[in-house]
Amino acid sequence: MKRLIIIISLLTPATLLFGQKEKRYIHQGNKLYEQQKYAEAEASYKKSVAQAKTSEPGNFNLGDALYKQKKFDLSAQKFTEIAGSAKDKSVKAQAYHNLGNSLFQSKKLEESIDAYKKALLNNPKDDQTRYNLAYAQEKLKQQQQQDQKDKNKDKNKKDQDKKDQNKDQDKKDQDKKDQDKKDQNKDQKNQDKKDQDKNKQDQKDQQQGQQPNQLSKADAERMLEALNQQEKNTQDKLKNKKATGVKGRIVKDW
């Protein structure tokens, strides 16, 4: 990160006293910053800004302390303010450089590239900014390629899922057709068996209907013998009745 060096200039006595407090807080902040006590350095820089709100060193170094604490959104906000208000091109270039760094850390690659380009417009000879710009552009390219891969992967997955769904549906449809066919065959077999059973029963009933009174030979012989015996008995009765029949009664005429 780029940091500003305090430039001492001639000031009026009242402004000098006011500026001395500002500078003292900046010096304290710088010492704390070097000791990597960034939170304490931030507090000291804020005190310097309270003495002089438009102080470029105080605001600039405050943004740097915020950056070191990974408060990238706050540091970006601070460097944006400095870049917008700075009159000196060198200060503006450094502010845009640090703004680019803050945006890069926040994964805002396109915005960081824009900030680095603005830094180079104000200081075309800054090789460090040029390197950061190239690095951010390469990262953006990689990100876009990865996004495209992820997009293609998602599309391929959706296409594969659709194919799998269609395949599953086709299998279900085929299974249903096979089952329907099996059921039809089963029903046909059952119907055929019923028809066969009915035909057998019809044939049996027909045979019984054609010869309802058909008797076996033994039964016929028994019936014939019984008839003969009955006829013999009848004749015997008639003979006996004739021999012993009652004669007519004679009435005596007195």
FENBEL-V145780 format. One record per residue. N is the residue number from 0. RES is the residue in three letters. PHI is phi as a letter, one per 30 degrees, with the letter a starting at -180 (* if undefined). OMEGA is omega in radians with two decimals (NA if undefined). Layout:
[[N & RES & PHI & OMEGA] [N & RES & PHI & OMEGA]]
This chain:
[[0 & MET & * & 3.13] [1 & LYS & c & 3.13] [2 & ARG & b & -3.09] [3 & LEU & c & 3.07] [4 & ILE & c & -3.13] [5 & ILE & d & 3.09] [6 & ILE & c & -3.13] [7 & ILE & d & 3.13] [8 & SER & b & 3.14] [9 & LEU & d & -3.13] [10 & LEU & b & 3.06] [11 & THR & d & -3.09] [12 & PRO & e & -3.11] [13 & ALA & d & 3.14] [14 & THR & d & 3.14] [15 & LEU & d & 3.13] [16 & LEU & d & 3.14] [17 & PHE & d & -3.13] [18 & GLY & d & -3.14] [19 & GLN & d & 3.10] [20 & LYS & d & 3.13] [21 & GLU & e & -3.11] [22 & LYS & d & -3.13] [23 & ARG & d & 3.12] [24 & TYR & d & 3.11] [25 & ILE & d & 3.12] [26 & HIS & d & 3.11] [27 & GLN & d & 3.12] [28 & GLY & d & 3.14] [29 & ASN & d & 3.13] [30 & LYS & d & 3.13] [31 & LEU & d & 3.12] [32 & TYR & d & 3.13] [33 & GLU & d & 3.11] [34 & GLN & d & 3.14] [35 & GLN & i & 3.03] [36 & LYS & c & -2.94] [37 & TYR & d & 3.12] [38 & ALA & d & 3.11] [39 & GLU & d & 3.10] [40 & ALA & d & 3.10] [41 & GLU & e & -3.13] [42 & ALA & d & -3.13] [43 & SER & d & 3.11] [44 & TYR & d & 3.10] [45 & LYS & d & 3.10] [46 & LYS & d & 3.11] [47 & SER & d & 3.12] [48 & VAL & d & 3.09] [49 & ALA & d & 3.11] [50 & GLN & d & -3.13] [51 & ALA & b & -3.03] [52 & LYS & d & -3.11] [53 & THR & c & -3.12] [54 & SER & d & 3.13] [55 & GLU & d & 3.12] [56 & PRO & d & -3.12] [57 & GLY & d & -3.13] [58 & ASN & d & -3.11] [59 & PHE & d & -3.12] [60 & ASN & d & 3.05] [61 & LEU & d & 3.10] [62 & GLY & d & 3.13] [63 & ASP & d & 3.13] [64 & ALA & d & 3.09] [65 & LEU & d & 3.12] [66 & TYR & d & -3.12] [67 & LYS & d & 3.11] [68 & GLN & c & 3.13] [69 & LYS & i & 3.03] [70 & LYS & c & -2.95] [71 & PHE & d & 3.12] [72 & ASP & d & 3.14] [73 & LEU & d & 3.14] [74 & SER & d & 3.10] [75 & ALA & d & 3.12] [76 & GLN & d & -3.12] [77 & LYS & d & -3.12] [78 & PHE & d & 3.05] [79 & THR & d & 3.12] [80 & GLU & d & -3.11] [81 & ILE & d & -3.12] [82 & ALA & d & -3.13] [83 & GLY & d & -3.06] [84 & SER & c & -3.07] [85 & ALA & d & 3.09] [86 & LYS & c & -3.13] [87 & ASP & d & -3.11] [88 & LYS & d & 3.14] [89 & SER & d & 3.11] [90 & VAL & d & -3.14] [91 & LYS & d & -3.13] [92 & ALA & d & 3.14] [93 & GLN & d & 3.12] [94 & ALA & d & 3.11] [95 & TYR & d & 3.09] [96 & HIS & e & -3.12] [97 & ASN & d & 3.06] [98 & LEU & d & 3.09] [99 & GLY & e & 3.12] [100 & ASN & d & -3.12] [101 & SER & d & 3.14] [102 & LEU & d & 3.12] [103 & PHE & d & 3.14] [104 & GLN & d & 3.10] [105 & SER & d & 3.14] [106 & LYS & i & 3.10] [107 & LYS & c & -2.97] [108 & LEU & d & -3.12] [109 & GLU & d & 3.12] [110 & GLU & d & 3.13] [111 & SER & d & 3.10] [112 & ILE & d & 3.12] [113 & ASP & d & 3.13] [114 & ALA & d & 3.12] [115 & TYR & d & 3.12] [116 & LYS & d & 3.11] [117 & LYS & d & 3.09] [118 & ALA & d & -3.14] [119 & LEU & d & 3.07] [120 & LEU & d & 3.14] [121 & ASN & d & 3.09] [122 & ASN & a & -3.08] [123 & PRO & d & -3.07] [124 & LYS & c & -3.08] [125 & ASP & d & -3.11] [126 & ASP & d & -3.14] [127 & GLN & d & 3.09] [128 & THR & d & -3.14] [129 & ARG & d & 3.10] [130 & TYR & d & -3.14] [131 & ASN & d & 3.12] [132 & LEU & d & -3.14] [133 & ALA & d & -3.14] [134 & TYR & d & 3.14] [135 & ALA & d & 3.12] [136 & GLN & d & 3.12] [137 & GLU & d & 3.11] [138 & LYS & d & 3.11] [139 & LEU & d & 3.12] [140 & LYS & d & 3.12] [141 & GLN & d & 3.13] [142 & GLN & d & 3.13] [143 & GLN & d & 3.11] [144 & GLN & d & 3.13] [145 & GLN & d & 3.10] [146 & ASP & d & 3.13] [147 & GLN & d & 3.09] [148 & LYS & d & 3.13] [149 & ASP & d & 3.13] [150 & LYS & d & 3.11] [151 & ASN & d & 3.13] [152 & LYS & d & 3.11] [153 & ASP & d & 3.13] [154 & LYS & d & 3.13] [155 & ASN & d & 3.13] [156 & LYS & d & 3.12] [157 & LYS & d & 3.12] [158 & ASP & d & -3.14] [159 & GLN & d & 3.11] [160 & ASP & d & 3.13] [161 & LYS & d & 3.10] [162 & LYS & d & 3.14] [163 & ASP & d & 3.12] [164 & GLN & d & 3.12] [165 & ASN & d & 3.13] [166 & LYS & d & 3.12] [167 & ASP & d & 3.14] [168 & GLN & d & 3.10] [169 & ASP & d & 3.13] [170 & LYS & d & 3.11] [171 & LYS & d & 3.14] [172 & ASP & d & -3.14] [173 & GLN & d & 3.10] [174 & ASP & d & 3.14] [175 & LYS & d & 3.11] [176 & LYS & d & -3.14] [177 & ASP & d & -3.13] [178 & GLN & d & 3.10] [179 & ASP & d & 3.13] [180 & LYS & d & 3.11] [181 & LYS & d & -3.14] [182 & ASP & d & 3.12] [183 & GLN & d & 3.11] [184 & ASN & d & 3.13] [185 & LYS & d & 3.12] [186 & ASP & d & 3.14] [187 & GLN & d & 3.11] [188 & LYS & d & 3.13] [189 & ASN & d & 3.13] [190 & GLN & d & 3.11] [191 & ASP & d & 3.13] [192 & LYS & d & 3.11] [193 & LYS & d & 3.13] [194 & ASP & d & 3.12] [195 & GLN & d & 3.12] [196 & ASP & d & -3.14] [197 & LYS & d & 3.12] [198 & ASN & d & 3.11] [199 & LYS & d & -3.13] [200 & GLN & d & 3.13] [201 & ASP & d & 3.12] [202 & GLN & d & 3.13] [203 & LYS & d & -3.13] [204 & ASP & d & -3.13] [205 & GLN & d & 3.12] [206 & GLN & d & 3.13] [207 & GLN & d & -3.13] [208 & GLY & d & 3.14] [209 & GLN & d & -3.11] [210 & GLN & b & -3.09] [211 & PRO & d & -3.06] [212 & ASN & c & -3.12] [213 & GLN & d & -3.12] [214 & LEU & c & 3.06] [215 & SER & d & -3.13] [216 & LYS & d & -3.13] [217 & ALA & d & 3.14] [218 & ASP & d & -3.14] [219 & ALA & d & 3.13] [220 & GLU & d & -3.14] [221 & ARG & d & 3.13] [222 & MET & d & 3.12] [223 & LEU & d & 3.12] [224 & GLU & d & 3.14] [225 & ALA & d & 3.12] [226 & LEU & d & 3.11] [227 & ASN & d & -3.14] [228 & GLN & d & -3.13] [229 & GLN & d & 3.11] [230 & GLU & d & 3.13] [231 & LYS & d & -3.14] [232 & ASN & d & -3.13] [233 & THR & d & 3.14] [234 & GLN & d & 3.12] [235 & ASP & d & 3.14] [236 & LYS & d & 3.13] [237 & LEU & d & 3.12] [238 & LYS & d & -3.12] [239 & ASN & d & -3.11] [240 & LYS & d & 3.12] [241 & LYS & d & -3.11] [242 & ALA & d & -3.05] [243 & THR & c & -3.07] [244 & GLY & d & -3.10] [245 & VAL & d & 3.12] [246 & LYS & d & 3.14] [247 & GLY & d & -3.08] [248 & ARG & d & -3.13] [249 & ILE & c & 3.13] [250 & VAL & c & -3.10] [251 & LYS & d & 3.12] [252 & ASP & c & -3.12] [253 & TRP & c & NA]]
